[in-house]
Amino acid sequence: SAGKSFSNIILANQTVGDYSQLNFTLTDRRLDGGGSGTLAGFDGDIRLTKKHHLQWSLVATHTSEPDDTSMTSGLNDYLFDKGRHTAAFDGESFWGHAFYLSTGRSAKHEVIDVSYYERGPRFRADNGFEPRNDQRKIQLYAGYNLYPNGKLVHQLRPYIRAGRIWNFNSMIKEDYISVEMDAHLTAQTNIHPAFYINRENYLGVQFDNIWLFHFCAHSDFSKPLGISTAVNYGHQIARRVADPVLGKELSLYLSGYIKPTERFRIEPTWRYTRSNHVDTEEILYEAYTLRTRLSYQLNREFSVRLITQYDDFYKNWEIDPLITYQINPFTLLYAGSTHDIHDYDSHDEFDDIGLRQISRQFFFKIQYLIQM
C-alpha cells in the first residue's frame, strides 16, 4: 500500500577461532512516495570455553514515516511509546532498538541456558519479519542428557523451560513453565512429550488457567517413507473469535513423505483444530488445512516444486510453483509464482461466484558467488 520501494541489504561475518563468529547486518528501504526504514545490527556467538557460550545481538533502527494518514486509516487515533508518538503515518521520525543476550553451559550431561531479549516500542524492521515489538522477555532452560544402553532408546533429555514476558509499561503479558522431554530412539525415531502451564494477558483480558499437553513423534524408519504426527489438548485462548475466551482446544497434525523414486518426493500434510467453550461446550471454531508438496529433481542442478494448500478456516486455496537451477549453495536461480484463490461459495451472499483468484505474485532471483 505504500507503493514502490528500493532496498539494500548488506551482511558481513568473521569467524573467530574454531567455534566463534561475529556478524554485521545493515538493511535500508526507501519508499518512492517518501519514508524510509534503516536497521544496523551487530551480533556474535562466542565460545568462552568448550562448554560455555555467550551470544548477543544489538540492533538499532531509524524510521521516517510516510506523510500520508490515509494508509493508516483506523489507526490514526492510537498512540504508542507512552504517548510520545502516533500510530498514524504523519511523517514522524524516530529511533528504535532491540537487544538479545544469552549465556549457558552445554556438556555431555547437563545443559543450561539463560537468555534475555527486548524489542523497544519504536523498533521497526522494514526488510524483515518481526511481528511484535514493545516486549521484554527472560527465559531459563535447564536439561540433563541420559544415555541408556538399551537397543531401543539411544538418548533422553528431560528439561524444563520457564519465562516471563512483559512490555515497556511494566505490564506482565505472559508467565509460562513447561516440563518436556526429547527421546531419540532406534530406526531414526524421535518423540517429544511436554506439559505447559501459563497465564497470559491477551487484548486486555487476563487468562490464568491455561494449560496444554503436547505429544509429537517423527520417524525416518525407511528410505522411501517417513512420518510425523502431533497431538495437542488443553485449555487455550480461542484467538480466532471476535471476543477471545478460554476454550478446550484439540489439534491434530499428520505429515510424512513418500519417495516413489529417488528423484520424486511427495509430502502430504493434514492439520485439524477444534475449540469448545470451557463452560458451555459451544463449538467456537473447527477447521482443517490440507497441504501437499511435490518435488522432482531432474538432474543435479535442475529441480521443480509445486505446493498446493487448502485452508478450511479462511476457505482459501494456495498454489505455488517453483523452478530452481542451483550450481552450488551460493550460485543459483529461482523462478516461481504464488496464487491465492478464495472459495466464495462458502459465503451465502456470494454463492453464485465460486472460486476466484484474489492475489498473484511472480518472482525471480539470481545469485552468483564471486571467488576472489
KOLRO-435292 format. One record per residue (C-alpha): x, y, z; chain. Coordinates in Angstrom, 3 decimals, m for minus. Layout:
BEGIN
MIMAR        x        y        z unit
MIMAR        X        Y        Z    A
...
This chain:
BEGIN
MIMAR        x        y        z unit
MIMAR    0.000    0.000    0.000    A
MIMAR    2.999    2.313    0.364    A
MIMAR    3.944    1.893   m3.308    A
MIMAR    7.321    1.132   m4.811    A
MIMAR   10.473    0.984   m2.729    A
MIMAR   14.211    0.418   m3.163    A
MIMAR   16.105   m1.829   m0.739    A
MIMAR   19.742   m2.577    0.048    A
MIMAR   20.864   m5.401    2.337    A
MIMAR   24.489   m5.867    3.422    A
MIMAR   25.722   m8.793    5.516    A
MIMAR   29.243   m9.431    6.767    A
MIMAR   30.665  m12.091    9.061    A
MIMAR   34.004  m13.033   10.518    A
MIMAR   34.963  m16.385   12.021    A
MIMAR   36.932  m16.132   15.255    A
MIMAR   38.880  m19.239   16.176    A
MIMAR   37.254  m22.601   15.557    A
MIMAR   33.802  m22.094   17.068    A
MIMAR   33.076  m18.341   17.335    A
MIMAR   31.613  m15.868   14.870    A
MIMAR   30.882  m12.139   14.591    A
MIMAR   28.230  m10.760   12.231    A
MIMAR   27.150   m7.346   10.964    A
MIMAR   23.834   m6.546    9.264    A
MIMAR   22.710   m3.364    7.506    A
MIMAR   19.352   m3.000    5.744    A
MIMAR   17.792    0.075    4.180    A
MIMAR   14.442    0.602    2.471    A
MIMAR   13.413    3.838    0.736    A
MIMAR    9.817    4.414   m0.356    A
MIMAR    9.329    6.311   m3.610    A
MIMAR    6.483    8.306   m2.075    A
MIMAR    8.512    9.300    0.981    A
MIMAR    9.505    7.460    4.120    A
MIMAR   12.329    5.076    4.957    A
MIMAR   13.488    2.405    7.366    A
MIMAR   17.120    1.630    8.242    A
MIMAR   18.455   m1.120   10.500    A
MIMAR   22.010   m1.801   11.706    A
MIMAR   22.866   m4.821   13.835    A
MIMAR   25.930   m6.410   15.395    A
MIMAR   25.748   m9.940   16.805    A
MIMAR   28.087  m12.680   17.869    A
MIMAR   28.371  m16.230   19.112    A
MIMAR   31.467  m16.657   21.262    A
MIMAR   32.722  m19.883   22.813    A
MIMAR   34.186  m18.828   26.140    A
MIMAR   35.305  m22.417   26.819    A
MIMAR   34.455  m25.754   25.227    A
MIMAR   31.341  m25.906   27.409    A
MIMAR   30.351  m22.258   27.873    A
MIMAR   28.951  m19.883   25.276    A
MIMAR   27.925  m16.234   25.021    A
MIMAR   25.542  m14.978   22.342    A
MIMAR   24.351  m11.429   21.800    A
MIMAR   22.642   m9.204   19.277    A
MIMAR   22.383   m5.415   19.363    A
MIMAR   20.207   m3.679   16.778    A
MIMAR   19.417   m0.009   16.131    A
MIMAR   16.684    1.169   13.766    A
MIMAR   15.716    4.536   12.322    A
MIMAR   12.262    5.125   10.874    A
MIMAR   10.978    8.059    8.825    A
MIMAR    7.272    7.600    8.278    A
MIMAR    5.439    8.457    5.060    A
MIMAR    3.313   11.582    5.387    A
MIMAR    0.009   10.064    4.326    A
MIMAR   m2.501    9.205    7.064    A
MIMAR   m4.852    7.554    4.547    A
MIMAR   m2.550    4.488    4.652    A
MIMAR   m3.207    4.100    8.391    A
MIMAR   m6.960    4.580    8.336    A
MIMAR   m8.463    3.154   11.533    A
MIMAR   m5.172    3.524   13.452    A
MIMAR   m4.690    7.294   13.383    A
MIMAR   m6.110    7.866   16.873    A
MIMAR   m3.758    5.378   18.561    A
MIMAR   m0.586    6.346   20.424    A
MIMAR    2.484    4.289   21.356    A
MIMAR    5.693    4.620   23.374    A
MIMAR    3.801    6.060   26.382    A
MIMAR    2.007    8.583   24.179    A
MIMAR    5.130   10.052   22.595    A
MIMAR    4.213    9.013   19.041    A
MIMAR    1.127    8.445   16.921    A
MIMAR    0.367    5.261   15.004    A
MIMAR   m0.610    7.404   12.018    A
MIMAR    1.754    7.796    9.069    A
MIMAR    2.135   11.535    9.660    A
MIMAR    5.812   11.995    8.842    A
MIMAR    7.263   11.270   12.283    A
MIMAR   10.908   10.216   12.615    A
MIMAR   12.283    8.138   15.483    A
MIMAR   14.987    5.666   16.581    A
MIMAR   14.354    2.179   17.952    A
MIMAR   16.370   m0.716   19.334    A
MIMAR   16.427   m4.460   20.002    A
MIMAR   18.770   m6.428   22.254    A
MIMAR   19.445  m10.102   22.934    A
MIMAR   21.842  m11.801   25.373    A
MIMAR   22.227  m15.497   26.149    A
MIMAR   24.783  m17.459   28.124    A
MIMAR   24.927  m21.043   29.234    A
MIMAR   26.748  m24.311   29.602    A
MIMAR   26.470  m27.347   27.352    A
MIMAR   28.248  m30.512   28.481    A
MIMAR   27.796  m34.236   27.953    A
MIMAR   25.042  m34.410   30.547    A
MIMAR   23.926  m31.005   31.808    A
MIMAR   22.586  m28.236   29.548    A
MIMAR   21.591  m24.847   30.960    A
MIMAR   20.875  m21.518   29.298    A
MIMAR   19.639  m18.131   30.497    A
MIMAR   18.511  m15.602   27.901    A
MIMAR   17.077  m12.099   27.809    A
MIMAR   15.796  m10.062   24.920    A
MIMAR   13.851   m6.898   24.299    A
MIMAR   12.335   m5.030   21.367    A
MIMAR   11.562   m1.397   22.074    A
MIMAR    8.202    0.159   21.125    A
MIMAR    9.933    2.182   18.365    A
MIMAR   11.729   m0.857   16.899    A
MIMAR   10.945   m1.458   13.206    A
MIMAR   12.379   m3.949   10.684    A
MIMAR   11.140   m2.842    7.270    A
MIMAR   13.169   m5.501    5.421    A
MIMAR   12.439   m8.330    7.833    A
MIMAR    9.593  m10.125    9.538    A
MIMAR    9.228   m9.019   13.151    A
MIMAR    5.553   m9.303   14.148    A
MIMAR    5.917   m7.910   17.678    A
MIMAR    7.735   m5.129   19.495    A
MIMAR    7.296   m3.338   22.864    A
MIMAR    8.360   m6.552   24.561    A
MIMAR   10.847   m7.816   27.133    A
MIMAR   11.433  m11.487   27.862    A
MIMAR   13.609  m13.572   30.183    A
MIMAR   13.842  m17.357   29.938    A
MIMAR   15.583  m20.211   31.759    A
MIMAR   16.287  m23.569   30.095    A
MIMAR   17.733  m26.481   32.065    A
MIMAR   18.086  m30.086   30.912    A
MIMAR   20.013  m33.270   31.549    A
MIMAR   21.155  m35.831   28.963    A
MIMAR   20.829  m39.547   29.676    A
MIMAR   22.390  m42.263   27.526    A
MIMAR   20.728  m45.623   28.165    A
MIMAR   22.489  m48.730   26.950    A
MIMAR   19.301  m50.311   25.605    A
MIMAR   18.776  m51.107   21.945    A
MIMAR   15.520  m49.130   21.764    A
MIMAR   16.455  m45.819   23.467    A
MIMAR   19.675  m44.035   22.489    A
MIMAR   19.297  m40.721   24.330    A
MIMAR   16.853  m38.995   26.696    A
MIMAR   16.825  m35.320   27.597    A
MIMAR   14.271  m34.214   30.205    A
MIMAR   14.231  m30.433   30.635    A
MIMAR   12.257  m27.510   31.973    A
MIMAR   11.663  m24.120   30.438    A
MIMAR   10.320  m21.107   32.323    A
MIMAR    9.980  m17.461   31.475    A
MIMAR    8.210  m14.141   31.745    A
MIMAR    7.191  m11.632   29.042    A
MIMAR    6.303   m8.008   29.838    A
MIMAR    6.102   m4.731   27.945    A
MIMAR    7.772   m1.339   28.407    A
MIMAR    4.841   m0.185   30.560    A
MIMAR    5.784   m2.954   33.046    A
MIMAR    2.602   m4.890   32.268    A
MIMAR    3.144   m8.654   32.586    A
MIMAR    1.939  m10.199   29.331    A
MIMAR    2.752  m13.838   29.995    A
MIMAR    4.259  m16.221   32.563    A
MIMAR    4.973  m19.784   31.493    A
MIMAR    6.633  m23.016   32.574    A
MIMAR    6.933  m26.344   30.792    A
MIMAR    8.226  m29.823   31.546    A
MIMAR    9.412  m31.580   28.379    A
MIMAR   11.494  m34.494   27.146    A
MIMAR   13.297  m35.337   23.912    A
MIMAR   13.803  m39.048   23.267    A
MIMAR   15.963  m40.401   20.449    A
MIMAR   15.015  m43.968   19.647    A
MIMAR   16.181  m46.599   17.210    A
MIMAR   15.268  m46.505   13.487    A
MIMAR   15.776  m42.705   13.366    A
MIMAR   12.690  m42.150   15.509    A
MIMAR   12.203  m39.212   17.906    A
MIMAR    9.384  m38.465   20.338    A
MIMAR    8.648  m35.343   22.383    A
MIMAR    6.062  m35.254   25.202    A
MIMAR    5.505  m31.965   27.036    A
MIMAR    3.190  m30.257   29.518    A
MIMAR    2.798  m26.464   29.535    A
MIMAR    1.227  m24.142   32.118    A
MIMAR    0.940  m20.406   31.565    A
MIMAR   m1.104  m17.283   32.134    A
MIMAR   m1.450  m14.503   29.578    A
MIMAR   m2.888  m11.032   29.160    A
MIMAR   m4.361  m11.050   25.663    A
MIMAR   m6.127   m7.994   24.185    A
MIMAR   m6.551   m6.598   27.681    A
MIMAR   m8.144   m9.781   29.081    A
MIMAR   m6.308  m11.808   31.741    A
MIMAR   m6.360  m15.610   31.286    A
MIMAR   m4.934  m17.514   34.274    A
MIMAR   m5.788  m21.180   33.770    A
MIMAR   m4.060  m22.032   30.511    A
MIMAR   m2.537  m25.496   30.133    A
MIMAR   m1.603  m27.835   27.310    A
MIMAR   m0.480  m31.423   26.850    A
MIMAR    1.624  m32.000   23.747    A
MIMAR    2.971  m35.143   22.130    A
MIMAR    4.745  m35.420   18.795    A
MIMAR    6.779  m38.077   17.001    A
MIMAR    8.869  m38.274   13.864    A
MIMAR   10.370  m41.322   12.193    A
MIMAR   12.516  m41.902    9.113    A
MIMAR   12.227  m45.648    9.554    A
MIMAR   12.774  m46.365    5.845    A
MIMAR   14.394  m44.537    2.954    A
MIMAR   11.249  m44.177    0.792    A
MIMAR    8.860  m43.396    3.677    A
MIMAR    8.748  m41.154    6.748    A
MIMAR    6.020  m39.924    9.060    A
MIMAR    5.406  m37.135   11.610    A
MIMAR    2.453  m36.710   13.938    A
MIMAR    1.401  m34.461   16.814    A
MIMAR   m1.463  m34.177   19.295    A
MIMAR   m2.252  m31.125   21.442    A
MIMAR   m5.031  m30.859   24.011    A
MIMAR   m5.696  m28.310   26.724    A
MIMAR   m7.316  m25.056   27.782    A
MIMAR   m6.138  m22.452   25.274    A
MIMAR   m7.167  m18.927   24.310    A
MIMAR   m9.582  m19.053   21.364    A
MIMAR   m7.884  m16.311   19.342    A
MIMAR   m9.962  m16.819   16.201    A
MIMAR  m13.208  m15.462   17.676    A
MIMAR  m14.156  m11.788   17.900    A
MIMAR  m14.170  m11.780   21.727    A
MIMAR  m11.427  m14.214   22.842    A
MIMAR  m12.391  m16.696   25.561    A
MIMAR  m10.807  m19.798   27.042    A
MIMAR  m11.569  m22.899   25.029    A
MIMAR  m10.987  m26.643   25.235    A
MIMAR   m8.745  m26.983   22.211    A
MIMAR   m7.798  m30.142   20.341    A
MIMAR   m5.349  m30.014   17.463    A
MIMAR   m4.040  m32.891   15.381    A
MIMAR   m1.202  m32.975   12.879    A
MIMAR   m0.177  m35.682   10.446    A
MIMAR    2.539  m35.385    7.840    A
MIMAR    5.054  m37.512    6.032    A
MIMAR    6.948  m38.090    2.851    A
MIMAR    6.779  m40.710    0.132    A
MIMAR    9.584  m41.270   m2.383    A
MIMAR    8.275  m43.441   m5.251    A
MIMAR   11.648  m42.900   m6.953    A
MIMAR   14.978  m41.454   m5.895    A
MIMAR   14.152  m38.110   m7.587    A
MIMAR   10.432  m37.754   m6.857    A
MIMAR    9.152  m36.793   m3.384    A
MIMAR    5.564  m36.359   m2.158    A
MIMAR    4.918  m34.619    1.185    A
MIMAR    1.255  m34.514    2.299    A
MIMAR    0.207  m32.656    5.472    A
MIMAR   m3.101  m32.518    7.381    A
MIMAR   m3.891  m30.219   10.314    A
MIMAR   m7.109  m30.113   12.322    A
MIMAR   m8.160  m27.759   15.135    A
MIMAR  m11.326  m27.570   17.212    A
MIMAR  m12.107  m25.341   20.187    A
MIMAR  m15.111  m25.633   22.550    A
MIMAR  m16.049  m23.072   25.199    A
MIMAR  m14.796  m24.331   28.580    A
MIMAR  m18.136  m23.672   30.292    A
MIMAR  m20.865  m24.092   27.661    A
MIMAR  m19.159  m26.642   25.357    A
MIMAR  m20.223  m24.442   22.423    A
MIMAR  m18.021  m25.009   19.356    A
MIMAR  m16.042  m21.795   18.916    A
MIMAR  m14.331  m22.910   15.705    A
MIMAR  m13.427  m26.059   13.834    A
MIMAR  m11.244  m26.152   10.749    A
MIMAR   m8.615  m28.128    8.883    A
MIMAR   m5.754  m27.490    6.463    A
MIMAR   m4.607  m29.785    3.658    A
MIMAR   m1.206  m29.233    2.068    A
MIMAR    0.792  m31.202   m0.482    A
MIMAR    4.328  m30.559   m1.662    A
MIMAR    5.542  m32.293   m4.839    A
MIMAR    9.199  m32.028   m5.811    A
MIMAR   11.167  m33.584   m8.639    A
MIMAR   14.931  m33.445   m9.165    A
MIMAR   15.501  m33.601  m12.923    A
MIMAR   19.308  m33.637  m12.572    A
MIMAR   21.952  m32.417  m10.143    A
MIMAR   21.266  m28.719  m10.856    A
MIMAR   17.654  m28.541  m12.047    A
MIMAR   14.537  m29.161   m9.916    A
MIMAR   10.831  m28.268   m9.896    A
MIMAR    8.428  m27.962   m6.975    A
MIMAR    4.682  m27.489   m6.579    A
MIMAR    2.866  m26.666   m3.331    A
MIMAR   m0.925  m26.750   m3.062    A
MIMAR   m2.843  m25.909    0.109    A
MIMAR   m6.458  m25.547    1.190    A
MIMAR   m7.338  m23.680    4.402    A
MIMAR  m10.852  m24.585    5.549    A
MIMAR  m10.992  m21.751    8.098    A
MIMAR  m10.430  m18.987    5.535    A
MIMAR  m11.814  m21.005    2.559    A
MIMAR   m8.658  m20.265    0.576    A
MIMAR   m6.636  m22.255   m1.924    A
MIMAR   m2.943  m21.559   m2.491    A
MIMAR   m0.890  m22.800   m5.462    A
MIMAR    2.878  m22.131   m5.524    A
MIMAR    5.054  m23.475   m8.398    A
MIMAR    8.842  m23.017   m8.312    A
MIMAR   11.737  m23.785  m10.679    A
MIMAR   15.280  m23.947   m9.270    A
MIMAR   18.627  m24.091  m11.050    A
MIMAR   21.407  m24.481   m8.486    A
MIMAR   25.065  m24.982   m9.343    A
MIMAR   26.219  m24.836   m5.714    A
MIMAR   24.785  m23.498   m2.426    A
MIMAR   25.862  m19.948   m3.384    A
MIMAR   25.161  m19.801   m7.129    A
MIMAR   21.530  m20.375   m8.050    A
MIMAR   18.471  m19.173   m9.896    A
MIMAR   14.833  m19.172   m8.732    A
MIMAR   11.706  m18.523  m10.793    A
MIMAR    8.237  m19.017   m9.367    A
MIMAR    4.820  m17.628   m8.533    A
MIMAR    2.146  m17.666   m5.827    A
MIMAR   m1.606  m17.805   m6.478    A
MIMAR   m4.280  m17.269   m3.795    A
MIMAR   m7.814  m18.396   m4.691    A
MIMAR  m10.875  m17.813   m2.494    A
MIMAR  m13.961  m20.033   m2.392    A
MIMAR  m16.830  m17.518   m2.398    A
MIMAR  m19.420  m20.320   m2.447    A
MIMAR  m18.720  m20.695    1.295    A
MIMAR  m20.468  m17.312    1.865    A
MIMAR  m24.240  m17.145    1.425    A
MIMAR  m24.115  m13.672   m0.115    A
MIMAR  m21.591  m14.807   m2.755    A
MIMAR  m22.865  m18.327   m3.507    A
MIMAR  m23.001  m17.685   m7.265    A
MIMAR  m19.381  m16.511   m7.641    A
MIMAR  m17.464  m19.736   m6.948    A
MIMAR  m13.649  m19.786   m6.965    A
MIMAR  m11.898  m16.508   m7.740    A
MIMAR   m8.205  m15.597   m7.699    A
MIMAR   m7.666  m12.812   m5.162    A
MIMAR   m3.890  m12.306   m5.421    A
MIMAR   m0.978  m13.366   m7.596    A
MIMAR    2.761  m12.781   m7.488    A
MIMAR    5.655  m13.672   m9.781    A
MIMAR    9.250  m13.617   m8.563    A
MIMAR   12.718  m14.204   m9.964    A
MIMAR   16.036  m14.397   m8.141    A
MIMAR   19.588  m14.903   m9.348    A
MIMAR   22.580  m15.265   m7.041    A
MIMAR   26.211  m15.713   m8.050    A
MIMAR   29.283  m16.406   m5.946    A
MIMAR   32.331  m14.402   m6.983    A
MIMAR   35.534  m16.058   m5.761    A
MIMAR   38.455  m13.666   m5.265    A
